[in-house]
Amino acid sequence: MGLNDINSRVRAAEIAAGRETGSVTLIAVSKVQPAERVTAVLDQGHQVFGENYVQEAQGKWPEWRQRYPDVSVHMIGPLQSNKARTAVELFDAIHSLDRISLARKLARHIDELGVSPQLFIQVNTGDEPQKAGILADELPGFIKSCQELGLRPHGLMCIPPESEDSTPHFRLLRRLAQENDLPGLSMGMSADFESAIAEGATHIRVGSAIFGARNYG
């Protein structure tokens, strides 16, 4: 695999779904990847990357952005409230807004810093007790609370249960986004991004299929 292969599959999935070519943003998930792999993808011209950990991103992206000024970096992992200010400073989008306490922190720092990353609300589509995210029936109230804080969520994000078919979860997320007038749908990873595109994904998150297997050692 690699970047060119994934890009080709994304374009093919867009065409198969009757969607405009280029309507899906490919987020290359670069967490825990060696620097040489990431810079190789940067040198190929890819501009949108995803990170799971604020501290890791803080240690590498400020320097890389000096060399690659058009790059956009998205926070796609859980965000601790005490890292909210750094996240607002560092990321162009945050895909894991999942609780009102975090919304309050983000609203304050966005106001203080005068920058506003795109915000995606994480929805727990599988109603999994161990997983973060807003439950579907609580979403309208959560969106209203965010708006009262001055936040303007751009879309929704989900991570379907590993043991289940992803497609019903993608359909649920699309319906929730339509009902709440949100344009963004962050859904789909290496194993299921084509079905996510068929269901309307605007952002997909692909890591090892682009960079190779991660080495956590």
C-alpha positions as CSV (number, residue, x, y, z in Angstrom):
1,M,0.0,0.0,0.0
2,G,1.0,3.6,0.4
3,L,-0.3,7.1,-0.2
4,N,-0.8,6.8,-4.0
5,D,-2.8,3.5,-3.5
6,I,-5.0,5.0,-0.8
7,N,-5.6,8.1,-2.9
8,S,-6.6,6.0,-5.8
9,R,-9.0,4.0,-3.7
10,V,-10.5,7.2,-2.3
11,R,-11.1,8.6,-5.8
12,A,-12.6,5.3,-6.9
13,A,-14.9,5.2,-3.9
14,E,-16.0,8.8,-4.6
15,I,-16.9,7.9,-8.1
16,A,-18.7,4.7,-7.1
17,A,-20.8,6.7,-4.6
18,G,-21.6,9.4,-7.2
19,R,-19.7,12.0,-5.3
20,E,-17.6,14.8,-6.6
21,T,-13.9,13.9,-6.9
22,G,-12.0,15.5,-4.1
23,S,-15.0,15.8,-1.8
24,V,-13.4,13.5,0.8
25,T,-10.4,14.7,2.9
26,L,-7.9,12.0,3.6
27,I,-6.3,12.4,7.1
28,A,-3.0,10.6,7.2
29,V,-2.7,9.4,10.7
30,S,0.9,9.9,11.6
31,K,0.9,9.1,15.4
32,V,3.9,7.1,16.6
33,Q,5.3,7.0,13.1
34,P,9.1,7.5,12.5
35,A,9.9,11.0,11.3
36,E,11.3,9.7,8.0
37,R,8.0,8.0,7.1
38,V,6.1,11.2,7.8
39,T,8.4,13.5,5.9
40,A,8.3,11.1,2.9
41,V,4.6,11.5,2.8
42,L,5.0,15.3,3.3
43,D,7.4,15.3,0.4
44,Q,4.8,13.6,-1.8
45,G,2.6,16.6,-1.3
46,H,0.1,15.4,1.2
47,Q,-1.2,18.2,3.4
48,V,-3.6,16.8,6.0
49,F,-2.4,14.8,9.0
50,G,-3.9,13.4,12.1
51,E,-2.4,13.0,15.6
52,N,-3.8,11.3,18.8
53,Y,-1.5,12.8,21.4
54,V,-1.0,16.5,22.0
55,Q,2.5,16.1,23.5
56,E,3.7,14.0,20.5
57,A,2.3,16.5,18.0
58,Q,3.8,19.4,19.9
59,G,7.2,17.9,19.6
60,K,7.3,17.6,15.8
61,W,4.7,19.6,14.0
62,P,5.8,23.2,14.8
63,E,9.2,22.4,13.1
64,W,7.6,20.6,10.1
65,R,5.1,23.4,9.6
66,Q,8.0,25.8,9.0
67,R,9.2,23.5,6.1
68,Y,5.7,22.6,4.9
69,P,3.6,25.7,5.6
70,D,0.4,24.5,3.9
71,V,0.0,21.5,6.2
72,S,-3.1,21.0,8.3
73,V,-2.9,19.0,11.5
74,H,-6.0,17.4,13.1
75,M,-6.4,16.1,16.6
76,I,-8.3,12.8,16.3
77,G,-7.6,11.2,19.7
78,P,-9.1,11.8,23.2
79,L,-8.3,15.3,24.4
80,Q,-7.6,15.9,28.1
81,S,-9.1,19.1,29.4
82,N,-5.7,20.3,30.7
83,K,-4.3,20.1,27.1
84,A,-7.2,22.1,25.6
85,R,-5.2,25.4,25.3
86,T,-2.3,23.7,23.5
87,A,-4.7,21.9,21.3
88,V,-6.4,25.1,20.2
89,E,-3.0,26.6,19.5
90,L,-1.6,23.6,17.6
91,F,-4.5,21.9,15.6
92,D,-6.5,23.1,12.7
93,A,-9.3,20.7,13.7
94,I,-10.3,18.7,16.8
95,H,-12.4,15.6,16.1
96,S,-12.9,14.5,19.7
97,L,-15.2,17.0,21.4
98,D,-17.0,14.6,23.7
99,R,-18.1,16.3,26.9
100,I,-19.4,19.7,28.2
101,S,-16.4,20.3,30.4
102,L,-14.1,20.1,27.4
103,A,-16.4,22.4,25.4
104,R,-16.2,25.0,28.2
105,K,-12.4,24.9,28.1
106,L,-12.2,25.0,24.3
107,A,-14.6,28.0,24.2
108,R,-12.5,29.9,26.7
109,H,-9.2,29.3,24.9
110,I,-10.7,30.0,21.5
111,D,-11.9,33.3,22.8
112,E,-8.6,34.1,24.5
113,L,-6.4,33.1,21.5
114,G,-8.5,34.4,18.7
115,V,-8.2,31.2,16.7
116,S,-10.9,28.6,16.0
117,P,-10.1,25.1,14.9
118,Q,-12.9,23.1,13.2
119,L,-14.7,21.1,15.9
120,F,-16.2,17.6,15.4
121,I,-18.4,16.2,18.1
122,Q,-17.6,12.5,18.9
123,V,-20.7,10.4,19.0
124,N,-20.8,7.0,20.7
125,T,-22.9,5.4,18.0
126,G,-22.6,1.9,19.6
127,D,-23.6,3.1,23.1
128,E,-20.5,1.5,24.4
129,P,-20.0,2.3,28.1
130,Q,-16.2,2.1,27.9
131,K,-16.0,4.5,24.9
132,A,-16.0,8.3,24.9
133,G,-18.6,10.3,23.0
134,I,-22.1,11.8,23.2
135,L,-25.0,9.4,23.0
136,A,-27.2,9.9,20.0
137,D,-30.3,10.9,21.9
138,E,-28.3,13.5,23.9
139,L,-26.7,15.1,20.8
140,P,-29.2,17.9,20.2
141,G,-28.9,19.2,23.7
142,F,-25.1,19.0,23.6
143,I,-25.0,20.9,20.4
144,K,-27.2,23.6,21.9
145,S,-25.0,23.8,24.9
146,C,-21.9,24.2,22.7
147,Q,-23.6,27.0,20.7
148,E,-24.5,28.8,24.0
149,L,-20.8,28.7,24.8
150,G,-20.1,30.4,21.4
151,L,-18.8,27.2,19.7
152,R,-19.9,26.3,16.2
153,P,-19.4,22.6,15.7
154,H,-18.6,21.7,12.1
155,G,-19.5,18.0,12.2
156,L,-19.7,14.7,13.9
157,M,-17.2,11.9,14.4
158,C,-17.6,8.2,15.3
159,I,-15.5,5.1,15.9
160,P,-17.8,2.1,15.4
161,P,-17.5,-0.9,17.7
162,E,-14.7,-3.2,16.4
163,S,-17.0,-6.3,16.5
164,E,-19.8,-4.8,14.4
165,D,-20.4,-3.9,10.8
166,S,-19.5,-0.2,10.5
167,T,-22.1,0.7,7.9
168,P,-25.1,1.1,10.2
169,H,-23.0,3.4,12.4
170,F,-22.0,5.5,9.5
171,R,-25.7,5.8,8.4
172,L,-26.6,6.8,11.9
173,L,-23.9,9.5,12.0
174,R,-25.0,10.8,8.7
175,R,-28.7,11.0,9.8
176,L,-27.7,12.8,13.0
177,A,-25.6,15.3,11.1
178,Q,-28.4,16.0,8.7
179,E,-30.9,16.4,11.5
180,N,-28.6,18.9,13.2
181,D,-27.5,20.8,10.1
182,L,-23.8,19.8,10.4
183,P,-21.8,19.4,7.2
184,G,-18.8,17.4,8.4
185,L,-18.7,13.6,8.8
186,S,-15.4,12.2,10.2
187,M,-15.8,8.5,9.9
188,G,-14.0,5.5,8.3
189,M,-10.5,4.1,8.8
190,S,-8.2,1.8,7.0
191,A,-10.5,-1.2,7.1
192,D,-13.8,0.5,6.2
193,F,-13.2,3.9,4.6
194,E,-14.7,3.0,1.3
195,S,-18.1,2.2,3.0
196,A,-17.8,5.4,5.0
197,I,-17.3,7.3,1.7
198,A,-20.4,5.6,0.3
199,E,-22.3,6.8,3.4
200,G,-21.2,10.4,3.0
201,A,-17.9,10.7,4.9
202,T,-16.2,14.1,4.4
203,H,-13.1,13.1,6.4
204,I,-11.5,9.6,6.7
205,R,-8.6,8.6,8.9
206,V,-6.0,6.2,7.5
207,G,-2.7,5.5,9.2
208,S,-0.7,2.3,8.7
209,A,-2.0,1.7,5.2
210,I,-0.2,4.8,4.2
211,F,2.9,4.8,6.5
212,G,3.3,1.1,7.3
213,A,2.8,-0.7,10.6
214,R,3.5,1.3,13.8
215,N,6.2,0.2,16.2
216,Y,5.2,1.0,19.7
217,G,8.3,-0.4,21.2
